[in-house]
Amino acid sequence: MKKIIVIDDDGSNLEVIGLLLEHEGHQIHGFFDGTDLLKNVERICPDLIIIDMMLNGEDGRDLCKMLKTHPGFKNITVLMISIGNKEHLIADCLADGYIEKPFELETFTKLVNSYL
């Protein structure tokens, strides 16, 4: 069982993603903002983190870059997720990949599993 943290300020997105990944056998920890992520990432020791690019008052890319430049967290795989094709915007935050919303359920789970 892999541990995955999902950060999204939209509760319905968080719920859908959580249900999809739990169905795949993963343990999901969902948070609404970066503060909760930073408080819990060390305790959870996730195998993967999925961060929505646009959070209320926060840029998910800043969270990603903070994680990827931290010695204790830099090896955690981070995927950015956002509406539309914004993959070109993630290079500077050092994300390992990008998921475009809306997504097909099967495509989403296959992509996430490929990073695990």
HUNOR-V159948 format. One record per pair of residues at least 24 apart in sequence whose C-alpha atoms are under 10 Angstrom apart, sorted by sequence separation. I is the first residue (numbers start at 1). J is the second residue. D is the distance in whole Angstrom. If there is no record, write none. Layout:
# HUNOR-V159948
i=[I,I]
j=[J,J]
d=[D,D]
This chain:
# HUNOR-V159948
i=[1,2,3,4,5,6,7,8,9,32,33,34,69,1,2,3,4,5,6,7,8,9,33,34,38,65,68,69,1,2,3,4,5,6,7,8,33,34,37,41,53,54,64,65,67,68,1,6,7,33,45,46,48,49,50,51,52,53,54,65,66,67,68,34,35,38,45,47,48,49,50,51,52,53,54,61,64,65,66,67,68,7,34,38,47,48,49,50,51,52,53,54,61,64,65,7,33,34,42,46,47,48,49,50,51,52,53,60,61,62,63,64,65,6,41,42,45,46,47,48,49,50,51,52,61,62,64,5,41,61,62,64,17,53,60,61,79,61,5,41,5,53,79,53,78,14,77,5,13,77,4,5,3,4,5,3,4,5,6,7,8,9,10,2,3,4,5,6,7,8,9,2,3,4,5,6,7,8,51,2,3,4,5,6,7,8,9,10,50,53,1,2,3,4,5,6,7,8,9,10,49,52,8,9,50,51,52,7,8,9,48,50,51,9,50,52,8,7,50,49,48,48,48,47,48,47,6,4,5,6,7,8,4,6,7,8,6,20,24,20,23,24,21,26,13,17,20,21,16,20,24,17,21,17,21,4,2,4,3,2]
j=[25,26,27,28,29,30,31,32,33,56,57,58,93,26,27,28,29,30,31,32,33,34,58,59,63,90,93,94,27,28,29,30,31,32,33,34,59,60,63,67,79,80,90,91,93,94,28,33,34,60,72,73,75,76,77,78,79,80,81,92,93,94,95,62,63,66,73,75,76,77,78,79,80,81,82,89,92,93,94,95,96,36,63,67,76,77,78,79,80,81,82,83,90,93,94,37,63,64,72,76,77,78,79,80,81,82,83,90,91,92,93,94,95,37,72,73,76,77,78,79,80,81,82,83,92,93,95,37,73,93,94,96,50,86,93,94,112,95,40,76,41,89,115,90,115,52,115,44,52,116,44,45,44,45,46,45,46,47,48,49,50,51,52,45,46,47,48,49,50,51,52,46,47,48,49,50,51,52,95,47,48,49,50,51,52,53,54,55,95,98,47,48,49,50,51,52,53,54,55,56,95,98,55,56,97,98,99,55,56,57,96,98,99,58,99,101,60,60,112,112,112,113,115,115,116,116,78,77,78,79,80,81,78,80,81,82,81,105,109,106,109,110,108,113,101,105,108,109,105,109,113,108,112,109,113,112,113,116,116,116]
d=[6,5,5,5,5,5,5,5,6,9,9,8,9,5,6,6,6,6,6,6,7,10,8,9,9,10,8,9,7,9,8,8,8,8,6,9,10,8,9,9,10,10,9,10,9,6,10,10,7,9,10,9,10,7,9,7,9,6,9,8,8,9,8,9,9,10,9,9,6,6,6,6,6,6,7,9,10,4,9,9,9,9,7,9,6,5,5,5,5,5,6,9,7,6,6,7,10,10,8,7,7,6,6,6,6,6,9,10,9,9,8,7,7,9,10,8,9,9,9,8,8,7,9,9,8,7,6,8,8,5,10,10,10,9,9,9,8,8,9,10,8,9,9,9,9,10,7,8,10,8,9,9,8,9,6,7,5,8,9,8,8,10,9,10,5,6,6,6,6,6,8,7,5,5,5,5,5,5,10,6,7,6,6,6,6,8,8,9,10,10,10,8,9,8,8,8,9,8,6,9,10,10,7,6,9,10,9,8,9,10,10,9,10,10,9,10,9,9,9,10,9,10,8,9,7,7,10,10,9,10,10,9,10,10,10,10,10,8,8,9,10,10,9,10,10,9,9,7,10,7,9,9,9,9,9,10,10,10,10,8]
